[in-house]
């Protein structure tokens, strides 16, 4: 006896939903900032990714250690992640310690989205190509000017939405900036960032 058409459509729909769930990648992001970075990355929503972003006020090496431990704890709870990333700034961290954190992450299959010198560089790159090192306060002034705001608020939850239309430009500018260093040295290359690599991963590129 032939199955009713409605039943066939229902089964096909359930199959599509199952297949969609199966291809979603899970990302665990361990951020140096407790609000700015987690607030930004938690806004990434798609059918392809699940993003869990947590903030810890720690130096880069301690942040990598936290990522290693947290991944282990979550595995024991049955939570597996396809990619684990650390997000941190160069700031005034000594060059040796900064590069050591990058090496420690690589040795433990943890990816890093760093900014030299600050995460706000990523915001500025949405509007202009910046290849000269400037103080953090100048980043903030530029962001406020480009967005037409009286001042830059570090933990403003609306920044993701305000920047969304310019994200393609930010990715292109960040990639161009990174390529401008023929012999990359993350601790010395100011300005530079790899935030765009994380963003592209979250977008499934």
PyMOL commands that place a pseudoatom at each C-alpha (Angstrom):
pseudoatom trace, name=CA, resn=UNK, resi=1, chain=A, elem=C, hetatm=0, pos=[0.000, 0.000, 0.000]
pseudoatom trace, name=CA, resn=UNK, resi=2, chain=A, elem=C, hetatm=0, pos=[1.437, 3.405, -0.995]
pseudoatom trace, name=CA, resn=UNK, resi=3, chain=A, elem=C, hetatm=0, pos=[2.298, 5.815, 1.813]
pseudoatom trace, name=CA, resn=UNK, resi=4, chain=A, elem=C, hetatm=0, pos=[0.317, 9.046, 1.977]
pseudoatom trace, name=CA, resn=UNK, resi=5, chain=A, elem=C, hetatm=0, pos=[2.196, 11.936, 0.361]
pseudoatom trace, name=CA, resn=UNK, resi=6, chain=A, elem=C, hetatm=0, pos=[2.072, 13.934, 3.573]
pseudoatom trace, name=CA, resn=UNK, resi=7, chain=A, elem=C, hetatm=0, pos=[3.882, 11.150, 5.443]
pseudoatom trace, name=CA, resn=UNK, resi=8, chain=A, elem=C, hetatm=0, pos=[6.590, 11.006, 2.781]
pseudoatom trace, name=CA, resn=UNK, resi=9, chain=A, elem=C, hetatm=0, pos=[7.145, 14.756, 3.040]
pseudoatom trace, name=CA, resn=UNK, resi=10, chain=A, elem=C, hetatm=0, pos=[7.324, 14.487, 6.819]
pseudoatom trace, name=CA, resn=UNK, resi=11, chain=A, elem=C, hetatm=0, pos=[10.023, 11.812, 6.700]
pseudoatom trace, name=CA, resn=UNK, resi=12, chain=A, elem=C, hetatm=0, pos=[12.019, 13.812, 4.155]
pseudoatom trace, name=CA, resn=UNK, resi=13, chain=A, elem=C, hetatm=0, pos=[11.827, 16.888, 6.396]
pseudoatom trace, name=CA, resn=UNK, resi=14, chain=A, elem=C, hetatm=0, pos=[13.042, 14.913, 9.423]
pseudoatom trace, name=CA, resn=UNK, resi=15, chain=A, elem=C, hetatm=0, pos=[15.947, 13.569, 7.367]
pseudoatom trace, name=CA, resn=UNK, resi=16, chain=A, elem=C, hetatm=0, pos=[16.951, 17.059, 6.267]
pseudoatom trace, name=CA, resn=UNK, resi=17, chain=A, elem=C, hetatm=0, pos=[16.852, 18.288, 9.884]
pseudoatom trace, name=CA, resn=UNK, resi=18, chain=A, elem=C, hetatm=0, pos=[19.024, 15.371, 10.989]
pseudoatom trace, name=CA, resn=UNK, resi=19, chain=A, elem=C, hetatm=0, pos=[21.558, 16.003, 8.251]
pseudoatom trace, name=CA, resn=UNK, resi=20, chain=A, elem=C, hetatm=0, pos=[21.693, 19.710, 9.161]
pseudoatom trace, name=CA, resn=UNK, resi=21, chain=A, elem=C, hetatm=0, pos=[22.456, 18.911, 12.778]
pseudoatom trace, name=CA, resn=UNK, resi=22, chain=A, elem=C, hetatm=0, pos=[25.204, 16.515, 11.752]
pseudoatom trace, name=CA, resn=UNK, resi=23, chain=A, elem=C, hetatm=0, pos=[27.205, 19.082, 9.750]
pseudoatom trace, name=CA, resn=UNK, resi=24, chain=A, elem=C, hetatm=0, pos=[27.237, 21.841, 12.379]
pseudoatom trace, name=CA, resn=UNK, resi=25, chain=A, elem=C, hetatm=0, pos=[30.740, 22.603, 13.628]
pseudoatom trace, name=CA, resn=UNK, resi=26, chain=A, elem=C, hetatm=0, pos=[31.250, 23.361, 17.279]
pseudoatom trace, name=CA, resn=UNK, resi=27, chain=A, elem=C, hetatm=0, pos=[33.671, 26.117, 18.316]
pseudoatom trace, name=CA, resn=UNK, resi=28, chain=A, elem=C, hetatm=0, pos=[35.033, 26.781, 21.796]
pseudoatom trace, name=CA, resn=UNK, resi=29, chain=A, elem=C, hetatm=0, pos=[36.502, 30.270, 22.116]
pseudoatom trace, name=CA, resn=UNK, resi=30, chain=A, elem=C, hetatm=0, pos=[38.591, 31.201, 25.150]
pseudoatom trace, name=CA, resn=UNK, resi=31, chain=A, elem=C, hetatm=0, pos=[38.959, 34.972, 25.232]
pseudoatom trace, name=CA, resn=UNK, resi=32, chain=A, elem=C, hetatm=0, pos=[41.268, 37.278, 27.155]
pseudoatom trace, name=CA, resn=UNK, resi=33, chain=A, elem=C, hetatm=0, pos=[38.554, 39.909, 27.465]
pseudoatom trace, name=CA, resn=UNK, resi=34, chain=A, elem=C, hetatm=0, pos=[35.679, 39.046, 29.756]
pseudoatom trace, name=CA, resn=UNK, resi=35, chain=A, elem=C, hetatm=0, pos=[33.021, 40.930, 27.765]
pseudoatom trace, name=CA, resn=UNK, resi=36, chain=A, elem=C, hetatm=0, pos=[34.183, 42.641, 24.562]
pseudoatom trace, name=CA, resn=UNK, resi=37, chain=A, elem=C, hetatm=0, pos=[35.352, 39.569, 22.639]
pseudoatom trace, name=CA, resn=UNK, resi=38, chain=A, elem=C, hetatm=0, pos=[32.777, 37.079, 24.020]
pseudoatom trace, name=CA, resn=UNK, resi=39, chain=A, elem=C, hetatm=0, pos=[29.957, 39.548, 23.296]
pseudoatom trace, name=CA, resn=UNK, resi=40, chain=A, elem=C, hetatm=0, pos=[31.157, 39.940, 19.716]
pseudoatom trace, name=CA, resn=UNK, resi=41, chain=A, elem=C, hetatm=0, pos=[31.661, 36.268, 18.898]
pseudoatom trace, name=CA, resn=UNK, resi=42, chain=A, elem=C, hetatm=0, pos=[28.473, 35.079, 20.563]
pseudoatom trace, name=CA, resn=UNK, resi=43, chain=A, elem=C, hetatm=0, pos=[26.585, 37.023, 17.906]
pseudoatom trace, name=CA, resn=UNK, resi=44, chain=A, elem=C, hetatm=0, pos=[27.768, 34.629, 15.202]
pseudoatom trace, name=CA, resn=UNK, resi=45, chain=A, elem=C, hetatm=0, pos=[24.707, 32.553, 14.414]
pseudoatom trace, name=CA, resn=UNK, resi=46, chain=A, elem=C, hetatm=0, pos=[24.329, 30.155, 11.508]
pseudoatom trace, name=CA, resn=UNK, resi=47, chain=A, elem=C, hetatm=0, pos=[23.061, 26.706, 10.613]
pseudoatom trace, name=CA, resn=UNK, resi=48, chain=A, elem=C, hetatm=0, pos=[26.656, 25.534, 10.239]
pseudoatom trace, name=CA, resn=UNK, resi=49, chain=A, elem=C, hetatm=0, pos=[28.205, 26.516, 13.567]
pseudoatom trace, name=CA, resn=UNK, resi=50, chain=A, elem=C, hetatm=0, pos=[27.693, 26.416, 17.312]
pseudoatom trace, name=CA, resn=UNK, resi=51, chain=A, elem=C, hetatm=0, pos=[29.780, 28.978, 19.196]
pseudoatom trace, name=CA, resn=UNK, resi=52, chain=A, elem=C, hetatm=0, pos=[30.610, 28.855, 22.889]
pseudoatom trace, name=CA, resn=UNK, resi=53, chain=A, elem=C, hetatm=0, pos=[32.669, 31.888, 23.937]
pseudoatom trace, name=CA, resn=UNK, resi=54, chain=A, elem=C, hetatm=0, pos=[33.993, 32.456, 27.443]
pseudoatom trace, name=CA, resn=UNK, resi=55, chain=A, elem=C, hetatm=0, pos=[36.111, 35.278, 28.818]
pseudoatom trace, name=CA, resn=UNK, resi=56, chain=A, elem=C, hetatm=0, pos=[38.966, 35.073, 31.314]
pseudoatom trace, name=CA, resn=UNK, resi=57, chain=A, elem=C, hetatm=0, pos=[41.120, 37.971, 32.513]
pseudoatom trace, name=CA, resn=UNK, resi=58, chain=A, elem=C, hetatm=0, pos=[44.429, 36.157, 31.997]
pseudoatom trace, name=CA, resn=UNK, resi=59, chain=A, elem=C, hetatm=0, pos=[47.714, 36.632, 30.157]
pseudoatom trace, name=CA, resn=UNK, resi=60, chain=A, elem=C, hetatm=0, pos=[48.164, 34.744, 26.852]
pseudoatom trace, name=CA, resn=UNK, resi=61, chain=A, elem=C, hetatm=0, pos=[50.101, 31.762, 28.239]
pseudoatom trace, name=CA, resn=UNK, resi=62, chain=A, elem=C, hetatm=0, pos=[47.653, 31.289, 31.120]
pseudoatom trace, name=CA, resn=UNK, resi=63, chain=A, elem=C, hetatm=0, pos=[44.781, 31.601, 28.650]
pseudoatom trace, name=CA, resn=UNK, resi=64, chain=A, elem=C, hetatm=0, pos=[46.202, 28.772, 26.536]
pseudoatom trace, name=CA, resn=UNK, resi=65, chain=A, elem=C, hetatm=0, pos=[46.557, 26.618, 29.664]
pseudoatom trace, name=CA, resn=UNK, resi=66, chain=A, elem=C, hetatm=0, pos=[42.941, 27.404, 30.508]
pseudoatom trace, name=CA, resn=UNK, resi=67, chain=A, elem=C, hetatm=0, pos=[41.832, 26.370, 27.018]
pseudoatom trace, name=CA, resn=UNK, resi=68, chain=A, elem=C, hetatm=0, pos=[43.682, 23.047, 27.321]
pseudoatom trace, name=CA, resn=UNK, resi=69, chain=A, elem=C, hetatm=0, pos=[42.114, 22.314, 30.710]
pseudoatom trace, name=CA, resn=UNK, resi=70, chain=A, elem=C, hetatm=0, pos=[38.638, 23.469, 29.739]
pseudoatom trace, name=CA, resn=UNK, resi=71, chain=A, elem=C, hetatm=0, pos=[38.651, 21.325, 26.612]
pseudoatom trace, name=CA, resn=UNK, resi=72, chain=A, elem=C, hetatm=0, pos=[39.585, 18.345, 28.755]
pseudoatom trace, name=CA, resn=UNK, resi=73, chain=A, elem=C, hetatm=0, pos=[36.831, 19.049, 31.277]
pseudoatom trace, name=CA, resn=UNK, resi=74, chain=A, elem=C, hetatm=0, pos=[34.211, 19.407, 28.566]
pseudoatom trace, name=CA, resn=UNK, resi=75, chain=A, elem=C, hetatm=0, pos=[35.295, 16.169, 26.922]
pseudoatom trace, name=CA, resn=UNK, resi=76, chain=A, elem=C, hetatm=0, pos=[34.733, 14.359, 30.207]
pseudoatom trace, name=CA, resn=UNK, resi=77, chain=A, elem=C, hetatm=0, pos=[31.189, 15.752, 30.133]
pseudoatom trace, name=CA, resn=UNK, resi=78, chain=A, elem=C, hetatm=0, pos=[30.680, 14.474, 26.604]
pseudoatom trace, name=CA, resn=UNK, resi=79, chain=A, elem=C, hetatm=0, pos=[31.122, 17.872, 24.958]
pseudoatom trace, name=CA, resn=UNK, resi=80, chain=A, elem=C, hetatm=0, pos=[33.384, 17.736, 21.921]
pseudoatom trace, name=CA, resn=UNK, resi=81, chain=A, elem=C, hetatm=0, pos=[34.491, 20.730, 19.861]
pseudoatom trace, name=CA, resn=UNK, resi=82, chain=A, elem=C, hetatm=0, pos=[35.709, 20.707, 16.277]
pseudoatom trace, name=CA, resn=UNK, resi=83, chain=A, elem=C, hetatm=0, pos=[37.915, 23.737, 16.869]
pseudoatom trace, name=CA, resn=UNK, resi=84, chain=A, elem=C, hetatm=0, pos=[39.246, 25.415, 20.000]
pseudoatom trace, name=CA, resn=UNK, resi=85, chain=A, elem=C, hetatm=0, pos=[40.546, 28.978, 19.719]
pseudoatom trace, name=CA, resn=UNK, resi=86, chain=A, elem=C, hetatm=0, pos=[42.230, 31.417, 22.067]
pseudoatom trace, name=CA, resn=UNK, resi=87, chain=A, elem=C, hetatm=0, pos=[41.606, 35.124, 21.487]
pseudoatom trace, name=CA, resn=UNK, resi=88, chain=A, elem=C, hetatm=0, pos=[44.116, 37.510, 23.040]
pseudoatom trace, name=CA, resn=UNK, resi=89, chain=A, elem=C, hetatm=0, pos=[46.022, 40.780, 22.565]
pseudoatom trace, name=CA, resn=UNK, resi=90, chain=A, elem=C, hetatm=0, pos=[49.710, 41.583, 22.472]
pseudoatom trace, name=CA, resn=UNK, resi=91, chain=A, elem=C, hetatm=0, pos=[49.312, 44.701, 24.681]
pseudoatom trace, name=CA, resn=UNK, resi=92, chain=A, elem=C, hetatm=0, pos=[52.430, 44.983, 26.843]
pseudoatom trace, name=CA, resn=UNK, resi=93, chain=A, elem=C, hetatm=0, pos=[53.144, 41.248, 27.098]
pseudoatom trace, name=CA, resn=UNK, resi=94, chain=A, elem=C, hetatm=0, pos=[56.907, 40.624, 26.662]
pseudoatom trace, name=CA, resn=UNK, resi=95, chain=A, elem=C, hetatm=0, pos=[57.697, 39.314, 23.152]
pseudoatom trace, name=CA, resn=UNK, resi=96, chain=A, elem=C, hetatm=0, pos=[59.134, 36.042, 24.419]
pseudoatom trace, name=CA, resn=UNK, resi=97, chain=A, elem=C, hetatm=0, pos=[56.072, 35.234, 26.492]
pseudoatom trace, name=CA, resn=UNK, resi=98, chain=A, elem=C, hetatm=0, pos=[53.703, 36.220, 23.697]
pseudoatom trace, name=CA, resn=UNK, resi=99, chain=A, elem=C, hetatm=0, pos=[55.369, 33.979, 21.116]
pseudoatom trace, name=CA, resn=UNK, resi=100, chain=A, elem=C, hetatm=0, pos=[55.686, 31.189, 23.704]
pseudoatom trace, name=CA, resn=UNK, resi=101, chain=A, elem=C, hetatm=0, pos=[51.907, 31.269, 24.123]
pseudoatom trace, name=CA, resn=UNK, resi=102, chain=A, elem=C, hetatm=0, pos=[51.482, 30.871, 20.365]
pseudoatom trace, name=CA, resn=UNK, resi=103, chain=A, elem=C, hetatm=0, pos=[53.863, 27.900, 20.347]
pseudoatom trace, name=CA, resn=UNK, resi=104, chain=A, elem=C, hetatm=0, pos=[52.096, 26.298, 23.319]
pseudoatom trace, name=CA, resn=UNK, resi=105, chain=A, elem=C, hetatm=0, pos=[48.750, 26.639, 21.563]
pseudoatom trace, name=CA, resn=UNK, resi=106, chain=A, elem=C, hetatm=0, pos=[50.043, 25.133, 18.323]
pseudoatom trace, name=CA, resn=UNK, resi=107, chain=A, elem=C, hetatm=0, pos=[51.571, 22.192, 20.191]
pseudoatom trace, name=CA, resn=UNK, resi=108, chain=A, elem=C, hetatm=0, pos=[48.166, 21.423, 21.708]
pseudoatom trace, name=CA, resn=UNK, resi=109, chain=A, elem=C, hetatm=0, pos=[46.069, 21.835, 18.537]
pseudoatom trace, name=CA, resn=UNK, resi=110, chain=A, elem=C, hetatm=0, pos=[44.574, 25.119, 19.695]
pseudoatom trace, name=CA, resn=UNK, resi=111, chain=A, elem=C, hetatm=0, pos=[44.249, 27.935, 17.198]
pseudoatom trace, name=CA, resn=UNK, resi=112, chain=A, elem=C, hetatm=0, pos=[44.913, 31.561, 18.070]
pseudoatom trace, name=CA, resn=UNK, resi=113, chain=A, elem=C, hetatm=0, pos=[43.234, 34.763, 16.944]
pseudoatom trace, name=CA, resn=UNK, resi=114, chain=A, elem=C, hetatm=0, pos=[45.608, 37.431, 18.205]
pseudoatom trace, name=CA, resn=UNK, resi=115, chain=A, elem=C, hetatm=0, pos=[45.789, 41.187, 17.813]
pseudoatom trace, name=CA, resn=UNK, resi=116, chain=A, elem=C, hetatm=0, pos=[48.881, 43.341, 18.063]
pseudoatom trace, name=CA, resn=UNK, resi=117, chain=A, elem=C, hetatm=0, pos=[48.290, 45.461, 19.846]
pseudoatom trace, name=CA, resn=UNK, resi=118, chain=A, elem=C, hetatm=0, pos=[44.584, 45.337, 20.672]
pseudoatom trace, name=CA, resn=UNK, resi=119, chain=A, elem=C, hetatm=0, pos=[41.322, 43.695, 19.572]
pseudoatom trace, name=CA, resn=UNK, resi=120, chain=A, elem=C, hetatm=0, pos=[40.015, 47.134, 18.579]
pseudoatom trace, name=CA, resn=UNK, resi=121, chain=A, elem=C, hetatm=0, pos=[42.354, 46.980, 15.564]
pseudoatom trace, name=CA, resn=UNK, resi=122, chain=A, elem=C, hetatm=0, pos=[39.876, 44.500, 14.086]
pseudoatom trace, name=CA, resn=UNK, resi=123, chain=A, elem=C, hetatm=0, pos=[37.078, 47.044, 14.449]
pseudoatom trace, name=CA, resn=UNK, resi=124, chain=A, elem=C, hetatm=0, pos=[39.124, 49.799, 12.790]
pseudoatom trace, name=CA, resn=UNK, resi=125, chain=A, elem=C, hetatm=0, pos=[39.904, 47.542, 9.826]
pseudoatom trace, name=CA, resn=UNK, resi=126, chain=A, elem=C, hetatm=0, pos=[36.205, 47.486, 8.991]
pseudoatom trace, name=CA, resn=UNK, resi=127, chain=A, elem=C, hetatm=0, pos=[36.603, 51.075, 7.792]
pseudoatom trace, name=CA, resn=UNK, resi=128, chain=A, elem=C, hetatm=0, pos=[40.227, 51.627, 6.827]
pseudoatom trace, name=CA, resn=UNK, resi=129, chain=A, elem=C, hetatm=0, pos=[43.492, 49.872, 6.101]
pseudoatom trace, name=CA, resn=UNK, resi=130, chain=A, elem=C, hetatm=0, pos=[45.773, 50.724, 9.004]
pseudoatom trace, name=CA, resn=UNK, resi=131, chain=A, elem=C, hetatm=0, pos=[49.438, 49.738, 8.734]
pseudoatom trace, name=CA, resn=UNK, resi=132, chain=A, elem=C, hetatm=0, pos=[50.985, 51.992, 11.402]
pseudoatom trace, name=CA, resn=UNK, resi=133, chain=A, elem=C, hetatm=0, pos=[51.086, 51.197, 15.106]
pseudoatom trace, name=CA, resn=UNK, resi=134, chain=A, elem=C, hetatm=0, pos=[48.992, 53.556, 17.235]
pseudoatom trace, name=CA, resn=UNK, resi=135, chain=A, elem=C, hetatm=0, pos=[47.969, 53.632, 20.934]
pseudoatom trace, name=CA, resn=UNK, resi=136, chain=A, elem=C, hetatm=0, pos=[44.785, 51.884, 22.044]
pseudoatom trace, name=CA, resn=UNK, resi=137, chain=A, elem=C, hetatm=0, pos=[43.075, 55.208, 22.752]
pseudoatom trace, name=CA, resn=UNK, resi=138, chain=A, elem=C, hetatm=0, pos=[43.559, 56.167, 19.095]
pseudoatom trace, name=CA, resn=UNK, resi=139, chain=A, elem=C, hetatm=0, pos=[41.852, 52.947, 18.017]
pseudoatom trace, name=CA, resn=UNK, resi=140, chain=A, elem=C, hetatm=0, pos=[38.907, 53.938, 20.171]
pseudoatom trace, name=CA, resn=UNK, resi=141, chain=A, elem=C, hetatm=0, pos=[38.763, 57.454, 18.721]
pseudoatom trace, name=CA, resn=UNK, resi=142, chain=A, elem=C, hetatm=0, pos=[38.789, 56.069, 15.186]
pseudoatom trace, name=CA, resn=UNK, resi=143, chain=A, elem=C, hetatm=0, pos=[35.993, 53.592, 15.924]
pseudoatom trace, name=CA, resn=UNK, resi=144, chain=A, elem=C, hetatm=0, pos=[33.792, 56.286, 17.452]
pseudoatom trace, name=CA, resn=UNK, resi=145, chain=A, elem=C, hetatm=0, pos=[34.408, 58.601, 14.472]
pseudoatom trace, name=CA, resn=UNK, resi=146, chain=A, elem=C, hetatm=0, pos=[33.653, 55.933, 11.860]
pseudoatom trace, name=CA, resn=UNK, resi=147, chain=A, elem=C, hetatm=0, pos=[30.464, 54.870, 13.635]
pseudoatom trace, name=CA, resn=UNK, resi=148, chain=A, elem=C, hetatm=0, pos=[29.337, 58.418, 14.334]
pseudoatom trace, name=CA, resn=UNK, resi=149, chain=A, elem=C, hetatm=0, pos=[29.330, 57.872, 18.097]
pseudoatom trace, name=CA, resn=UNK, resi=150, chain=A, elem=C, hetatm=0, pos=[30.217, 60.414, 20.801]
pseudoatom trace, name=CA, resn=UNK, resi=151, chain=A, elem=C, hetatm=0, pos=[32.642, 57.869, 22.278]
pseudoatom trace, name=CA, resn=UNK, resi=152, chain=A, elem=C, hetatm=0, pos=[33.664, 54.235, 22.019]
pseudoatom trace, name=CA, resn=UNK, resi=153, chain=A, elem=C, hetatm=0, pos=[32.202, 51.945, 24.668]
pseudoatom trace, name=CA, resn=UNK, resi=154, chain=A, elem=C, hetatm=0, pos=[34.329, 48.838, 24.998]
pseudoatom trace, name=CA, resn=UNK, resi=155, chain=A, elem=C, hetatm=0, pos=[31.521, 46.472, 25.954]
pseudoatom trace, name=CA, resn=UNK, resi=156, chain=A, elem=C, hetatm=0, pos=[28.816, 47.898, 23.698]
pseudoatom trace, name=CA, resn=UNK, resi=157, chain=A, elem=C, hetatm=0, pos=[26.628, 44.876, 22.733]
pseudoatom trace, name=CA, resn=UNK, resi=158, chain=A, elem=C, hetatm=0, pos=[25.462, 46.632, 19.558]
pseudoatom trace, name=CA, resn=UNK, resi=159, chain=A, elem=C, hetatm=0, pos=[28.909, 46.723, 17.926]
pseudoatom trace, name=CA, resn=UNK, resi=160, chain=A, elem=C, hetatm=0, pos=[28.486, 43.419, 16.070]
pseudoatom trace, name=CA, resn=UNK, resi=161, chain=A, elem=C, hetatm=0, pos=[25.365, 44.671, 14.302]
pseudoatom trace, name=CA, resn=UNK, resi=162, chain=A, elem=C, hetatm=0, pos=[26.896, 48.094, 13.593]
pseudoatom trace, name=CA, resn=UNK, resi=163, chain=A, elem=C, hetatm=0, pos=[29.953, 46.510, 11.980]
pseudoatom trace, name=CA, resn=UNK, resi=164, chain=A, elem=C, hetatm=0, pos=[28.247, 43.708, 10.067]
pseudoatom trace, name=CA, resn=UNK, resi=165, chain=A, elem=C, hetatm=0, pos=[27.890, 45.532, 6.744]
pseudoatom trace, name=CA, resn=UNK, resi=166, chain=A, elem=C, hetatm=0, pos=[31.649, 46.249, 6.693]
pseudoatom trace, name=CA, resn=UNK, resi=167, chain=A, elem=C, hetatm=0, pos=[32.889, 42.769, 7.649]
pseudoatom trace, name=CA, resn=UNK, resi=168, chain=A, elem=C, hetatm=0, pos=[34.017, 41.870, 4.126]
pseudoatom trace, name=CA, resn=UNK, resi=169, chain=A, elem=C, hetatm=0, pos=[36.284, 44.935, 4.097]
pseudoatom trace, name=CA, resn=UNK, resi=170, chain=A, elem=C, hetatm=0, pos=[37.693, 44.046, 7.522]
pseudoatom trace, name=CA, resn=UNK, resi=171, chain=A, elem=C, hetatm=0, pos=[38.614, 40.538, 6.372]
pseudoatom trace, name=CA, resn=UNK, resi=172, chain=A, elem=C, hetatm=0, pos=[40.339, 41.905, 3.253]
pseudoatom trace, name=CA, resn=UNK, resi=173, chain=A, elem=C, hetatm=0, pos=[42.222, 44.586, 5.208]
pseudoatom trace, name=CA, resn=UNK, resi=174, chain=A, elem=C, hetatm=0, pos=[43.343, 42.162, 7.927]
pseudoatom trace, name=CA, resn=UNK, resi=175, chain=A, elem=C, hetatm=0, pos=[44.592, 39.651, 5.340]
pseudoatom trace, name=CA, resn=UNK, resi=176, chain=A, elem=C, hetatm=0, pos=[46.434, 42.382, 3.432]
pseudoatom trace, name=CA, resn=UNK, resi=177, chain=A, elem=C, hetatm=0, pos=[48.021, 43.619, 6.655]
pseudoatom trace, name=CA, resn=UNK, resi=178, chain=A, elem=C, hetatm=0, pos=[49.201, 40.150, 7.647]
pseudoatom trace, name=CA, resn=UNK, resi=179, chain=A, elem=C, hetatm=0, pos=[50.673, 39.556, 4.193]
pseudoatom trace, name=CA, resn=UNK, resi=180, chain=A, elem=C, hetatm=0, pos=[52.642, 42.809, 4.455]
pseudoatom trace, name=CA, resn=UNK, resi=181, chain=A, elem=C, hetatm=0, pos=[55.093, 41.134, 6.842]
pseudoatom trace, name=CA, resn=UNK, resi=182, chain=A, elem=C, hetatm=0, pos=[57.458, 38.983, 4.717]
pseudoatom trace, name=CA, resn=UNK, resi=183, chain=A, elem=C, hetatm=0, pos=[58.929, 37.301, 7.800]
pseudoatom trace, name=CA, resn=UNK, resi=184, chain=A, elem=C, hetatm=0, pos=[56.078, 37.248, 10.348]
pseudoatom trace, name=CA, resn=UNK, resi=185, chain=A, elem=C, hetatm=0, pos=[56.902, 37.784, 14.012]
pseudoatom trace, name=CA, resn=UNK, resi=186, chain=A, elem=C, hetatm=0, pos=[53.538, 38.192, 15.815]
pseudoatom trace, name=CA, resn=UNK, resi=187, chain=A, elem=C, hetatm=0, pos=[55.050, 39.798, 18.907]
pseudoatom trace, name=CA, resn=UNK, resi=188, chain=A, elem=C, hetatm=0, pos=[56.789, 42.488, 16.846]
pseudoatom trace, name=CA, resn=UNK, resi=189, chain=A, elem=C, hetatm=0, pos=[54.381, 43.003, 13.936]
pseudoatom trace, name=CA, resn=UNK, resi=190, chain=A, elem=C, hetatm=0, pos=[52.422, 46.047, 15.070]
pseudoatom trace, name=CA, resn=UNK, resi=191, chain=A, elem=C, hetatm=0, pos=[49.767, 46.389, 13.819]
pseudoatom trace, name=CA, resn=UNK, resi=192, chain=A, elem=C, hetatm=0, pos=[48.636, 42.894, 12.868]
pseudoatom trace, name=CA, resn=UNK, resi=193, chain=A, elem=C, hetatm=0, pos=[45.784, 40.517, 13.628]
pseudoatom trace, name=CA, resn=UNK, resi=194, chain=A, elem=C, hetatm=0, pos=[44.504, 37.047, 12.807]
pseudoatom trace, name=CA, resn=UNK, resi=195, chain=A, elem=C, hetatm=0, pos=[40.949, 37.697, 13.971]
pseudoatom trace, name=CA, resn=UNK, resi=196, chain=A, elem=C, hetatm=0, pos=[39.827, 37.420, 10.342]
pseudoatom trace, name=CA, resn=UNK, resi=197, chain=A, elem=C, hetatm=0, pos=[40.945, 33.779, 10.265]
pseudoatom trace, name=CA, resn=UNK, resi=198, chain=A, elem=C, hetatm=0, pos=[38.615, 32.971, 13.152]
pseudoatom trace, name=CA, resn=UNK, resi=199, chain=A, elem=C, hetatm=0, pos=[35.783, 34.956, 11.584]
pseudoatom trace, name=CA, resn=UNK, resi=200, chain=A, elem=C, hetatm=0, pos=[36.184, 33.072, 8.300]
pseudoatom trace, name=CA, resn=UNK, resi=201, chain=A, elem=C, hetatm=0, pos=[36.177, 29.756, 10.173]
pseudoatom trace, name=CA, resn=UNK, resi=202, chain=A, elem=C, hetatm=0, pos=[32.953, 30.725, 11.954]
pseudoatom trace, name=CA, resn=UNK, resi=203, chain=A, elem=C, hetatm=0, pos=[31.432, 31.642, 8.599]
pseudoatom trace, name=CA, resn=UNK, resi=204, chain=A, elem=C, hetatm=0, pos=[32.362, 28.233, 7.210]
pseudoatom trace, name=CA, resn=UNK, resi=205, chain=A, elem=C, hetatm=0, pos=[34.932, 29.498, 4.702]
for i in range(1, 205): cmd.bond("trace and resi %d" % i, "trace and resi %d" % (i + 1))
show_as sticks, trace
zoom trace
